[in-house]
Amino acid sequence: MSKWLVVFSLILSVVMGLTIWDAYRQEFPGYQKAYFNMVELNSQTTSQQEWARNQRVELKQQNIGELRRLDRCQTCHLAVENPGFTNAPEPLRTHPSLLDSHPPEKFGCAVCHGGNERGTTTSIAHGETEGQNKRLLKDEYIQATCYACHTEKTLPPQATGAVIQGKIILNVNMCLRCHQINGEGGNEGPDLSEVGSRRDWMWTYAHFINPQAMNLVSTMPRFQLSRDDIKHLTIFLLTLQNNRDKVTDNRFIAHKSADPNWRWPEKQAGGQTNAMKGANLVPTIEYEGKELFTGAGCKTCHTIGQSGGEVGPALSYIARKYDRDTFVRLLRNPADVFPQGLMPQLNLNEKQVQAVADYLSTLK
């Protein structure tokens, strides 16, 4: 009896330890405290100040039953609908336009932005931990989720151009001679009808560069595709989801055509973030370069030591060949360093770029 009691106690201790560690890693308490303080400091009325003082730190989630989603993104992104936070630092910044037609309480955030909407840490919510297949979608990749509800019939070309281009490339290369999509095509290769739910964009992108490096038994040939071709093909395949992930409720499917002059909202650079009182209270994330190298998907293509992929060159001693400034330029924009290369744009923020560059500089 005492033996099992000891075993149970050890298991309970491990579970409690992991729970405490997970709580320690969660950034949202710091963000929420900073937000409430900033609201109070920048308020023009006593009622706003009183509201801020009475808020408590807690997990915030939206149960969107019609979309079968439980969205916790606003646990950190508290200011998405607050027009007074246009110049605040992330994650406490006002969302650009589109929320009038896509209110968070109806749609959530991940239905458009991707990522793991149930995550309670930044790395998990953004899909930056090893083994996740729900990465945050940035830049042109977000067109995949727009297309899922709107298709090219209700949005102008500038909103779905990457998806349409990917579909064209798929047809030009006759991919459906081997693969099926929704019952049409061949059966030599895997069915792609739900590939967007099975694979994250990084895996799919890497597979187009070198299929055999991602799957040893693959018989898929290596097509001569450019960096943009691969990106557009990947974006199109992201639109192919299973019934759990894709939007099927007709109330959320667009039926009216958008304004043909519609343009993507301009990215907000944050302006003078120090113009807001309390902006210095917002915690900053300190990234660990080695961990981020894995989380950002770099190991999908590159090997370090005995671990990683074989799509791109091994990086075990890469710092013998390139200096830190080259790593920074590469991570900001791969095409700047290797114009004819195939490495994708990772859309890392500047702190992430510096952290990964620091790590790569140690590989000698």
BELCORGI-V447717 format. One record per backbone hydrogen bond with DSSP energy under -1.0 kcal/mol. NH is the residue of the N-H (numbers start at 1). CO is the residue of the C=O. If there is no record, write none. Layout:
[[NH/CO] [NH/CO]]
This chain:
[[5/1] [6/2] [7/3] [8/4] [9/5] [10/6] [11/7] [12/8] [13/9] [14/10] [15/11] [16/12] [17/13] [18/14] [19/15] [20/16] [21/17] [22/18] [23/19] [24/20] [25/21] [31/27] [32/28] [33/29] [34/30] [35/31] [36/32] [37/33] [38/34] [39/35] [40/36] [41/37] [42/38] [49/45] [50/46] [51/47] [52/48] [53/49] [54/50] [62/71] [64/62] [64/69] [65/63] [68/65] [69/64] [71/62] [72/117] [75/72] [76/73] [77/73] [78/76] [82/79] [85/82] [88/85] [92/89] [94/85] [95/80] [102/98] [106/103] [107/103] [108/104] [112/109] [113/109] [114/110] [115/135] [116/125] [119/116] [125/121] [126/122] [127/124] [128/123] [132/129] [136/126] [137/113] [141/138] [142/139] [143/140] [144/141] [146/142] [147/143] [148/144] [150/146] [151/147] [159/156] [161/157] [164/160] [165/161] [166/162] [167/163] [168/164] [169/165] [170/166] [171/167] [172/168] [173/169] [174/171] [175/170] [177/174] [178/175] [179/175] [181/184] [184/181] [186/176] [189/178] [192/180] [195/192] [196/240] [197/194] [199/195] [204/200] [205/201] [206/202] [207/203] [208/204] [209/205] [210/206] [215/211] [218/215] [225/223] [230/226] [231/227] [232/228] [233/229] [234/230] [235/231] [236/232] [237/233] [238/234] [239/236] [240/237] [241/239] [246/242] [252/249] [254/149] [258/154] [262/259] [273/271] [275/272] [276/273] [279/276] [281/278] [282/279] [292/288] [293/289] [294/290] [295/291] [296/292] [297/294] [298/293] [300/297] [301/298] [302/298] [304/307] [307/304] [309/299] [312/301] [315/303] [318/315] [319/363] [320/317] [321/318] [322/318] [327/323] [328/324] [329/325] [330/326] [331/327] [332/328] [333/329] [336/333] [338/334] [341/338] [353/349] [354/350] [355/351] [356/352] [357/353] [358/354] [359/355] [360/356] [361/357] [362/359] [363/360] [364/362]]
